[in-house]
Each structure stands twice: as structure tokens, then as C-alpha cells.
Amino acid sequence: MQLITGLPCHRGFLGRMGWPLLGALACALAGCVTSPSPPNAKTVGADVTPMKEGKAALAAGNFDLAADKYSLVIAWVPALPQAYVQRSRAWLGKDMPDRALADLDRALKLDPDNADAYFYRARTLNWQREWSQAIASLDRGIALVPDDAEFYNARGFAKLKLGDETGALSDFEQALRINPDSAWAYRNKGKLLEERFEVGAALMHRSQSERLGAEDDDGFQIGRLQFYLHDFRASAARMLHAADLKPRYAYGVIWWYLAAANASSADAVAPELNRRADSLDNRDWPAAVIDLYRGRIGLEALHAAAQAGDPKSLGDRLCEADFYGAEWLLLRGRPAEARPGFIRAEQNCPKDFYERQGAHAELHWLGSATARD
């Protein structure tokens, strides 16, 4: 299971272009730009009502409405860069990154120095995993606004994805120097520290991120780190909350079970595991992991299930089977048999998989951690 990282979903409503936007729209409505006039232009133009409604729709996650509102503004004022920037956010929310990039390219043609356009262009490229292009866009933005922490945080995230830990750490720390209360910089630096297996420091940064208001996947991420540190009771409480909020998230059920079973016993939590498992309607992977924990299949069947499915993700499923199978053996008091599975998971899981960090932590507790990459 891959680490899910994030960037802030928004910068300020109108960003650095706020007052120029208002001026441009007012000018357009007064006849400075040839464009269709909205109904009651004299009253609507002054408070930019569709822009405000688009902002509210974005905040509510109503991306269809947001796109409609910003499209209305663009129909009135087709040369307004920030309307394209804001509409790009709606397109990305609708899983339409190509349309988002088209709007951002249009905004930059209208205003080559629009810092918000560079930021959201990078955010869209990050979403597409085009890390190098995202970095190039953020470099342009930073040249325009060198004192904006969000640009450094976003660039650090892209660098981390490219494996440039030194560059990523430098950007996260620069973001925190500019804004010591940057929740997202703490969050992403915590991810970097986790990938370095510095779990205690990662937990500290994640906790600070949560205190400052960044989303934390309903407590799931901090719960994982607590699990790696063998603080099972605290982890179980976090995971229970996360599982309650997302009852159909199979990995949430799995991690809750591992924390709760270690905090008490597998037998004690078996009834609750069965109840939660019955609410899952997807029989694809990792359903076999839950079947193993429910006592319905054994390790051989678990690895057979991992072999099935999309060949492109075969390695991911096999590494997860090694990790979760090893955890099952630990719960049954068979650490010597568990160790090889953890070693394989640490060696074979992608660097940003939870199971890789978990395997390294368990090997540490077993006293035979393998050398880091």
C-alpha cells in the first residue's frame, strides 16, 4: 500500500491576483474588454458574485458547480487569468487534469508572471506524477515569489518522489523557515523522515502537522507510526477511529486489527474483525489478508491470492503478502518464521509503501534489521 502524500488543496481565494482580478473584471464590465455582459452587470460586477460562489463550491467539494461558476466568469471576461486558474482546480477535482493544464496554460499566456498559475500547474503535474515538470513550474514560481513557503513545500514533495532526499529536505526546511506554522511542510518532512526510518522524528513532525490543521487521513498515518514504535494501545485507538470513519477501507481494517490484536490478543478482537470484515464488499486484494486473519485461509493460500490479479502490481501484492503474513506469524508467537517475510518485504516493497517501513520496524524489534538502501 502506497504512502499517500498531499499538498494544500488551495492557496488564498484570489491569491496574489485578487485585487488585479477585481479591477480587471470591473473594467471589463465597464466596457474595457469586449465580452458578453452578464445580467445586471452594474450590480453583479462590483462584488464578483460568481467568483465567490465558485470559491464556496470548491470549498464544499462541488466541483461541477465550481466549474460552471468560473466558466460564467470566463464567458464574461475571457482575458481574466485568475478565472482560468481557479477553474483548473475544479477540473482537477473532477479528475480532468488535461483540462486543468489547458486552463493554466491559458492563464500563463495571459499573464506570464502569474505565480498562482505556476503553483497549480505544479500541483496538477504532481497529481500526474510528472515530478520533473512540476519542479520546473515551481522553479518559475519561486523566482516570482521567493518568500512563499507553499512553493518550497510543493517542490520538496516532487523532489522526494524523484528520490532527491537532500533537495527535498532543504525545501521543507526552507518552507518552515519562512512559515514555522506550515502544517504541510511538517507533514511532508515527516514522510521523508519515515522513509529514512527515523520513526520517532517522523511521528513528532506528523503530530505537529496535525496540531496545525493538516489532514491526517483520519488519524491513520499517526496510528501507523505508533504501531512501528510498538505503542499498540495508542495505535489501536487511532486505527479504530480511522476504521469507523472509513469502514470500507480494507487496509484500515487490517491495520486496526494488527494494532488491536497486539494490544490485547487475536482471540479478543476476532469478533470485531469479523463484524468489520463482513461490511467489506470487495473481494479483490487485500481481501485475502483479512481472510488469513479470520482463520479462513493459511499462508500458502495468501501467497496464491497475491499471485492472482493485474501482473503490473504483482510485486506490490507479493511484498504485502510477505509483510502481512509475517505479522500473522508474530501474533502466533513464531518470530523465527516471521523474520524471512519481513526481510523480503523490506527489500522488495517500493520505498514509499507502508509495509516496507513496517517490515524495517519489526526487524528492528526482532534485533536483525537489514542495512538501509
C-alpha positions in Angstrom: 0.0 0.0 0.0 1.5 3.3 -1.1 2.0 6.3 1.1 -0.4 8.9 0.2 1.0 12.3 0.3 -0.6 15.6 -0.3 -0.2 19.3 -1.0 -2.6 22.0 0.2 -5.7 22.0 -2.0 -5.7 25.7 -2.2 -3.8 28.9 -1.9 -5.7 32.1 -0.9 -9.0 32.5 -2.8 -7.8 35.0 -5.3 -4.1 34.7 -4.3 -1.8 37.4 -5.3 -4.0 38.3 -8.2 -7.0 39.2 -6.1 -7.2 43.0 -6.5 -6.0 43.0 -10.1 -8.8 40.4 -10.7 -11.4 42.7 -9.2 -10.1 45.6 -11.3 -10.0 43.6 -14.5 -13.5 42.3 -14.0 -14.8 45.8 -13.1 -13.0 47.2 -16.1 -14.4 44.5 -18.4 -17.9 45.1 -17.2 -17.5 48.8 -17.8 -16.5 48.1 -21.4 -12.7 48.0 -21.3 -12.7 44.4 -22.7 -15.1 43.2 -25.4 -17.0 40.3 -23.8 -20.6 39.3 -23.2 -22.2 41.3 -20.5 -23.8 39.5 -17.5 -27.3 40.2 -16.3 -27.4 43.3 -14.1 -23.8 43.9 -14.8 -23.6 47.1 -12.8 -24.6 45.3 -9.6 -23.0 41.9 -10.2 -19.6 43.1 -11.3 -18.9 45.0 -8.1 -18.9 42.0 -5.8 -17.8 39.4 -8.4 -20.6 37.1 -7.2 -19.7 34.1 -9.5 -16.1 34.1 -8.3 -17.3 34.0 -4.7 -19.8 31.2 -5.5 -17.1 29.3 -7.3 -14.8 29.6 -4.2 -17.6 28.3 -2.0 -18.3 25.4 -4.3 -14.6 24.4 -4.3 -14.5 24.5 -0.5 -17.6 22.2 -0.4 -16.1 19.8 -3.0 -18.8 20.6 -5.5 -16.5 20.7 -8.5 -19.3 20.7 -11.1 -20.8 23.9 -9.7 -17.4 25.5 -9.3 -16.5 24.8 -12.9 -19.9 26.3 -14.0 -19.3 29.4 -12.0 -15.8 30.1 -13.2 -16.9 29.3 -16.8 -19.6 32.0 -16.4 -16.9 34.5 -15.4 -14.7 33.5 -18.3 -17.7 34.0 -20.7 -18.0 37.5 -19.3 -14.3 38.2 -19.2 -12.3 35.8 -21.4 -9.0 37.6 -20.7 -9.1 37.2 -16.9 -6.2 34.9 -15.9 -7.3 34.1 -12.4 -10.6 32.7 -13.5 -8.8 30.1 -15.5 -6.5 29.4 -12.5 -9.5 28.8 -10.2 -11.4 26.7 -12.8 -8.3 24.5 -13.2 -8.8 23.4 -9.5 -12.4 22.4 -10.4 -11.2 20.3 -13.4 -8.6 18.6 -11.2 -11.3 17.8 -8.6 -13.3 16.2 -11.4 -10.3 14.1 -12.3 -9.7 16.0 -15.5 -6.0 17.0 -15.3 -5.6 17.7 -19.1 -8.4 20.4 -18.9 -6.8 21.8 -15.8 -3.4 22.1 -17.5 -5.1 23.7 -20.6 -6.7 26.4 -18.3 -3.4 27.0 -16.6 -1.5 27.4 -19.9 -4.2 29.9 -20.9 -3.7 31.8 -17.7 0.1 32.0 -18.2 -0.3 33.2 -21.8 -2.5 36.0 -20.5 -0.2 36.7 -17.5 3.3 35.1 -17.7 4.0 36.3 -14.1 1.0 34.7 -12.5 2.5 32.8 -9.5 -0.7 31.0 -8.7 -0.8 29.5 -12.2 2.6 28.1 -11.7 1.7 26.7 -8.3 -1.5 25.0 -9.5 0.2 23.8 -12.7 2.8 22.1 -10.5 0.1 20.6 -8.3 -1.6 19.1 -11.4 1.7 17.8 -12.7 2.4 16.2 -9.3 -1.1 14.6 -9.5 0.0 13.1 -12.9 3.4 12.0 -11.3 5.2 14.3 -13.7 7.7 15.3 -11.0 10.4 16.9 -13.1 7.9 19.1 -14.9 6.3 20.1 -11.6 9.7 21.1 -10.3 10.3 23.3 -13.4 7.0 25.0 -12.8 7.7 25.6 -9.2 11.2 27.0 -10.0 9.4 29.6 -12.1 7.0 30.4 -9.3 9.8 30.7 -6.7 11.6 33.2 -9.0 8.5 35.3 -8.8 7.6 34.8 -5.1 10.8 33.6 -3.2 9.2 34.1 0.2 6.2 31.7 -0.3 6.5 28.6 1.8 4.0 26.6 -0.2 6.1 26.7 -3.3 9.1 25.2 -1.4 6.9 22.6 0.2 5.4 21.5 -3.1 8.8 21.4 -4.8 10.2 19.4 -1.9 7.4 16.9 -2.3 8.2 16.4 -6.0 11.9 16.1 -5.3 11.2 13.4 -2.7 9.2 11.5 -5.3 12.2 11.6 -7.6 14.4 10.3 -4.8 16.2 13.5 -4.1 16.0 13.4 -0.3 18.7 16.1 0.2 16.9 18.5 -2.1 13.5 17.7 -0.6 14.8 18.2 3.0 16.3 21.5 2.0 13.0 22.7 0.6 10.9 21.5 3.5 13.2 23.3 5.9 13.1 26.5 3.9 9.3 26.3 3.9 9.4 26.0 7.7 11.9 28.9 8.0 9.5 31.1 6.0 6.4 29.8 7.8 7.1 28.0 11.1 3.4 27.1 11.2 3.3 25.3 7.8 1.3 22.2 8.6 2.0 20.7 5.2 5.8 21.2 5.4 5.7 19.3 8.8 3.6 16.6 7.2 5.9 16.1 4.2 9.1 16.3 6.2 7.6 13.7 8.4 7.1 11.5 5.3 10.7 12.0 4.4 11.9 11.1 7.9 9.7 8.0 7.8 11.3 6.8 4.5 14.7 7.3 6.3 13.3 5.0 9.1 13.6 7.9 11.6 10.2 6.9 13.0 10.3 8.9 16.3 11.2 12.1 14.4 8.6 11.3 11.8 5.9 10.9 14.5 6.9 14.3 16.0 6.5 16.1 12.7 3.3 14.3 11.8 1.8 15.2 15.2 2.8 18.8 14.8 1.2 18.8 11.3 -2.0 17.5 12.8 -1.9 20.2 15.6 -1.5 22.8 12.9 -4.5 21.6 11.0 -3.3 19.4 8.0 -5.5 16.5 7.2 -4.0 13.3 8.6 -6.1 10.6 6.9 -8.4 10.5 10.0 -5.5 9.5 12.3 -4.4 6.5 10.2 -0.9 7.9 9.5 0.0 8.7 13.1 -1.5 5.3 14.1 0.9 3.6 11.7 3.9 5.3 13.2 2.7 4.4 16.7 2.4 0.8 15.5 6.0 0.9 14.2 7.1 2.1 17.7 5.1 -0.8 19.3 2.8 1.7 21.1 -0.1 -0.7 20.3 -2.7 0.8 22.6 -2.3 4.3 21.2 -2.1 2.9 17.6 -5.3 0.8 18.1 -7.2 3.8 19.3 -6.1 5.8 16.3 -6.8 3.0 13.9 -10.3 2.3 15.4 -11.2 5.9 14.8 -9.9 5.8 11.2 -11.8 2.5 10.6 -15.0 3.9 11.9 -14.8 6.9 9.5 -13.9 4.7 6.5 -15.5 1.3 7.2 -15.0 0.1 3.6 -11.2 0.8 3.6 -9.8 -2.7 3.8 -6.3 -1.6 4.7 -7.8 0.4 7.6 -9.4 -2.7 8.9 -6.1 -4.7 8.5 -4.0 -2.1 10.4 -6.7 -1.7 13.1 -6.7 -5.4 13.6 -2.9 -5.7 13.9 -2.7 -2.9 16.5 -5.7 -4.2 18.5 -4.5 -7.8 18.4 -1.1 -6.8 19.6 -2.6 -4.6 22.3 -4.8 -7.4 23.6 -4.9 -10.7 21.7 -6.1 -12.0 18.4 -8.9 -14.0 20.0 -10.1 -11.0 21.9 -10.6 -8.9 18.8 -11.7 -11.7 16.4 -15.5 -10.9 16.8 -15.0 -7.3 15.9 -12.7 -8.2 13.0 -15.5 -10.5 11.7 -18.1 -7.7 12.0 -15.9 -5.2 10.2 -14.8 -7.7 7.5 -18.5 -8.6 6.7 -19.1 -4.9 5.8 -16.4 -5.1 3.1 -17.9 -6.0 -0.3 -14.7 -6.1 -2.4 -13.1 -9.5 -2.8 -10.1 -8.1 -4.6 -6.7 -7.8 -2.9 -6.1 -7.4 0.1 -9.3 -9.4 0.9 -7.1 -12.5 1.3 -5.1 -10.8 4.1 -8.3 -10.4 6.1 -9.3 -14.0 5.3 -5.9 -15.1 6.8 -6.6 -13.1 9.9 -10.1 -14.5 10.2 -8.7 -18.0 10.1 -10.3 -18.9 6.7 -7.1 -19.5 4.8 -3.5 -20.2 5.5 -0.2 -18.7 4.4 0.0 -20.7 1.2 -3.4 -19.5 0.1 -2.5 -16.0 0.9 0.5 -16.1 -1.4 -1.5 -17.8 -4.1 -4.1 -14.9 -3.9 -1.2 -12.4 -4.2 -0.1 -14.2 -7.4 -3.6 -13.5 -9.0 -4.7 -10.2 -10.5 -3.0 -7.5 -12.5 0.5 -8.5 -13.5 1.7 -4.9 -13.3 1.1 -4.8 -9.5 2.2 -8.4 -8.8 5.4 -7.3 -7.0 3.4 -5.0 -4.8 1.0 -7.7 -3.8 3.8 -10.2 -3.1 5.6 -7.8 -0.8 2.4 -7.1 1.1 1.7 -10.8 1.4 5.2 -11.2 2.9 4.6 -8.4 5.4 1.1 -9.3 6.5 1.9 -13.0 6.6 4.9 -12.3 8.8 2.7 -10.2 11.1 0.3 -13.2 11.4 3.2 -15.4 12.4 4.3 -12.9 15.0 0.8 -12.9 16.5 1.1 -16.6 16.9 4.4 -16.4 18.7 6.6 -17.6 15.8 9.2 -14.8 15.3 11.8 -17.0 13.7 9.4 -17.9 10.9 8.3 -14.3 10.6 11.7 -12.9 10.1 12.3 -14.0 6.5 9.0 -12.5 5.4 9.9 -9.1 6.9 13.3 -9.2 5.3 11.7 -9.9 1.9 9.2 -7.1 2.4 11.8 -4.6 3.4 13.9 -5.5 0.4 11.1 -5.8 -2.2 8.4 -3.3 -1.3 8.5 0.1 -3.0 10.2 2.7 -0.9 7.0 4.6 -0.1 5.0 1.6 0.9 3.7 1.3 4.5 4.8 -2.3 4.5 8.4 -1.5 3.8 8.6 0.8 6.8 6.7 -1.6 8.9 9.0 -4.5 8.0 12.0 -2.5 8.9 10.5 -1.6 12.2 9.7 -5.2 13.0 13.2 -6.3 12.1 14.5 -3.7 14.5 12.3 -5.1 17.2 13.4 -8.6 16.3 17.0 -7.4 16.5 18.1 -8.1 12.9 17.3 -5.1 10.8 18.8 -5.2 7.4 21.1 -2.5 6.1 19.2 0.5 4.7 19.3 1.2 1.0 
